[in-house]
Amino acid sequence: MYIEKEIGGKLRGMIFSQGTNVLAVDKAKDFDDAEKTAFGAYCLIWAALKANCTINGLPCDFTFADVCVWADQLSSETYMELIKINQEINNFKPDKEIAEIFEKAKFKPA
């Protein structure tokens, strides 16, 4: 699913897909439990932005650190909308690693 959101000072494309999940899990693979709790959702947002760049052949003009700052600037509604979109893409049945990231970040499917 492709969406656009104002993030990082401009309108950016985000793609939520199984590829996004792979990117998010890969980003968090070396995180300890506390880091997964703290940064799991940031990994998802970064992965959705990265997926859009990769699929569309665009350069990534952001780092993971940038996305963490930007995510903190999102409204609660927008932040939860992004999490919910990912849950819907996964039919509320994320694979084990994604489920563990959500569990540690205290995000539960609706």
N, C-alpha and C positions, 0 to 999 in steps of 0.2 A: 504494500500500500504506500503510495506516494502522497506526502502532504508538504505544505510549506508553512513555516513559522518564522516569526521575527525572533532571531537569536543572534547574539554577537553583533548587534547593531545593523543587521540587514536581513532581508527575507531570504531564507535558506531552505533548500529542498531536503527532505528527510525520507528515507525509504525504510519501511519496516517489513522484514521478510525473514526467511530462515537464514539467509546470508547475514543479515543483521545480527541474529542470535549467535551465529558462529563468531563474528567479529567481537561481540560483547563478551562471550565466554573466553575467547583468546586473550582479550585485554585483561581480564580478571584472573587468568590462570595462575599467576604467581602471587596473587594477593593472599594474605592470611585472612582468617575469619573476620577480624575486626575491620580490615581494609575492604572486604567484600560487603560488610554491613554499611560502611561509610561511603563507598564509591560504586557499588553495584549499579545503581540507577544512572549514575554519570556514564558508566560504561555503555549502557543501552543508548543513551542520547548521543554519545560520541559515535557509536556504531551506526546509528541511523543516518547521521550526517556523513560519515565515511562511506557508507553503502551508496548513498546518492552520488558522491564524487566518483567512486569506483565504477558504478554502472554507467554513468554518463560521461566518463572520460574527463572529468574535471579535476583540476589540481585541488588538493586540500589546503586551504588557507587558514588552518587552525590546528592546534595541538590538543591533546587530552586536557592539559592544564587550562587552556582557553575554554574548553567546553565545560569544565567544572565551574569556572567563574560564571559563564553564561547561564548555566543551569540554575545557579543560586539566584540569578536575577529574574528568572521566570516566575510568573504568578503561580500560586498553588494550583489553580484550575488548569493552567496550561501544562504544568509539570505532571499532574495526575492524568490529564488527557493523553499525554505521550505514553505513559505507563499502560494505560487502559488499551490504547491502540495496539501496543505490542502484545498484550494479553489476548486481545481479540484475534490477532493474526495467528497466535498459537492455539486458538480454539480453547483457551483457558487450560491447556494441557502442555505446558512447556516441558522440554526434555529435562532430565534430572539435573544437569549442571545449571541451566537457566532457573529451574525451580529453586535450587539451593541459593542462587544469587538473590532472587526475590524474597525468599524466606529470611535470609540474613539482613536484607534491607527492609524487612517488615512490610513488603508489598504483597498483598493477597489478591488473587483474582476476585472480581466482584461477584 
